[in-house]
Amino acid sequence: MSKLRRHLMSGAGVASALTGLLLYAASPASAARAEAETVASGSYVDWAGSMYFESYGDHFGVCDNKADGAGVIGYWKVGASGTEHSIYDGNGYGNCEYESHNVSETSYVYIQVCLRDDGDVKESTCSAWERQYAGSPL
């Protein structure tokens, strides 16, 4: 192998490694995520609805994962005794509703998800409250 070819290959390897490192450093690797899924009850199956909170950008999402005729309602609050807010997805199977809210980075966010059918929240399908620190885990 010629010196020029070795040099070019070495340079390409260094450039590739640096590009990967820059992409890693620029990504939201410090984002923390909490997820909650509905539980089975009666004719409703596990994971028919889901909700997440992502600390990087304070993003919330509620998704309908099953074609069961029920919508999905997610609840969130800042702090264990904070005011409850809700996000509803009644657009059918395979759809999600997304929202972003400014949450203090020194707080904990709590999320819970339930199925809602004909306006009635099916309490027996509700997940447990999941907790996630809103700030960076680093």
C-alpha positions as CSV (number, residue, x, y, z in Angstrom):
1,M,0.0,0.0,0.0
2,S,1.4,3.4,-1.0
3,K,2.1,6.1,1.6
4,L,-0.4,8.4,-0.1
5,R,-3.2,5.8,0.1
6,R,-2.4,4.9,3.7
7,H,-2.5,8.6,4.6
8,L,-5.8,9.2,2.8
9,M,-7.4,6.2,4.5
10,S,-6.1,7.3,7.9
11,G,-7.5,10.8,7.3
12,A,-10.8,9.4,6.3
13,G,-10.9,7.3,9.4
14,V,-10.1,10.2,11.6
15,A,-12.7,12.4,9.8
16,S,-15.3,9.6,10.2
17,A,-14.6,9.2,14.0
18,L,-14.8,13.0,14.5
19,T,-18.1,13.2,12.6
20,G,-19.5,10.5,14.8
21,L,-18.3,12.1,18.0
22,L,-19.8,15.5,17.0
23,L,-23.2,13.9,16.2
24,Y,-23.1,12.1,19.5
25,A,-22.3,15.3,21.4
26,A,-25.0,17.3,19.6
27,S,-27.7,14.7,20.1
28,P,-30.1,15.0,23.1
29,A,-28.4,12.0,24.8
30,S,-29.1,13.6,28.1
31,A,-32.9,13.4,27.5
32,A,-34.8,11.3,30.0
33,R,-38.0,9.7,29.2
34,A,-40.9,8.3,31.2
35,E,-43.5,6.0,29.6
36,A,-46.8,4.7,30.8
37,E,-49.1,2.1,29.2
38,T,-52.8,1.2,29.9
39,V,-53.5,-2.2,31.6
40,A,-55.9,-4.9,30.5
41,S,-59.4,-4.8,31.8
42,G,-62.6,-6.5,30.5
43,S,-62.4,-6.3,26.7
44,Y,-59.5,-3.9,26.7
45,V,-56.0,-5.3,26.2
46,D,-52.7,-4.3,27.7
47,W,-50.9,-1.4,26.0
48,A,-54.1,-0.2,24.2
49,G,-52.9,3.3,25.0
50,S,-49.6,4.9,25.9
51,M,-48.2,8.2,27.1
52,Y,-44.7,9.5,27.4
53,F,-42.8,12.6,28.8
54,E,-39.4,13.5,27.4
55,S,-37.4,15.9,29.5
56,Y,-35.4,17.3,26.5
57,G,-37.9,19.9,25.2
58,D,-40.6,19.0,27.7
59,H,-42.5,16.9,25.2
60,F,-45.7,14.9,26.0
61,G,-47.3,12.4,23.8
62,V,-50.5,10.2,24.0
63,C,-51.0,7.4,21.5
64,D,-53.8,5.0,20.6
65,N,-52.2,1.6,20.1
66,K,-55.3,-0.7,19.5
67,A,-58.4,-0.6,17.3
68,D,-60.8,-1.0,20.1
69,G,-63.1,2.0,19.7
70,A,-61.8,3.7,22.8
71,G,-59.8,6.9,22.9
72,V,-56.7,7.5,25.1
73,I,-56.4,10.2,27.8
74,G,-53.1,11.0,29.4
75,Y,-52.7,13.0,32.6
76,W,-49.6,14.9,33.7
77,K,-48.7,17.0,36.7
78,V,-45.6,18.7,38.0
79,G,-44.9,17.4,41.5
80,A,-46.9,14.7,43.3
81,S,-49.6,17.2,44.4
82,G,-49.5,19.4,41.4
83,T,-52.4,20.4,39.2
84,E,-53.5,17.6,36.8
85,H,-53.6,18.4,33.1
86,S,-54.8,16.1,30.4
87,I,-54.1,15.3,26.7
88,Y,-56.7,13.4,24.8
89,D,-56.3,11.4,21.6
90,G,-59.6,10.4,20.1
91,N,-58.4,10.2,16.5
92,G,-58.3,6.4,16.4
93,Y,-55.8,3.6,16.2
94,G,-52.3,4.5,15.2
95,N,-52.7,8.2,16.0
96,C,-51.0,10.3,18.6
97,E,-51.5,13.7,20.1
98,Y,-48.4,15.7,21.1
99,E,-47.9,18.8,23.3
100,S,-44.9,20.7,24.7
101,H,-45.1,22.5,28.0
102,N,-42.4,24.5,29.8
103,V,-41.6,22.5,33.0
104,S,-39.1,23.6,35.6
105,E,-35.9,21.6,35.3
106,T,-35.8,21.2,39.1
107,S,-39.2,19.4,39.2
108,Y,-40.5,15.9,38.8
109,V,-43.2,15.2,36.2
110,Y,-45.8,12.5,36.8
111,I,-47.8,10.9,34.0
112,Q,-50.7,8.4,33.9
113,V,-52.7,7.1,30.9
114,C,-56.2,5.6,30.7
115,L,-58.7,4.6,28.0
116,R,-61.7,6.7,27.5
117,D,-64.8,5.2,25.7
118,D,-67.9,7.3,24.9
119,G,-66.7,10.1,27.2
120,D,-66.2,7.7,30.1
121,V,-62.7,7.2,31.5
122,K,-62.2,3.5,32.1
123,E,-60.4,3.8,35.5
124,S,-59.6,0.0,35.5
125,T,-57.4,0.5,32.5
126,C,-55.3,3.3,34.0
127,S,-51.6,2.9,34.4
128,A,-49.8,3.6,37.6
129,W,-48.4,7.2,37.9
130,E,-44.8,7.2,36.4
131,R,-42.3,9.8,37.7
132,Q,-39.5,11.4,35.7
133,Y,-37.1,14.2,36.7
134,A,-37.6,17.1,34.3
135,G,-34.0,18.2,34.3
136,S,-31.0,16.6,32.6
137,P,-29.8,13.4,34.3
138,L,-26.2,14.5,34.0
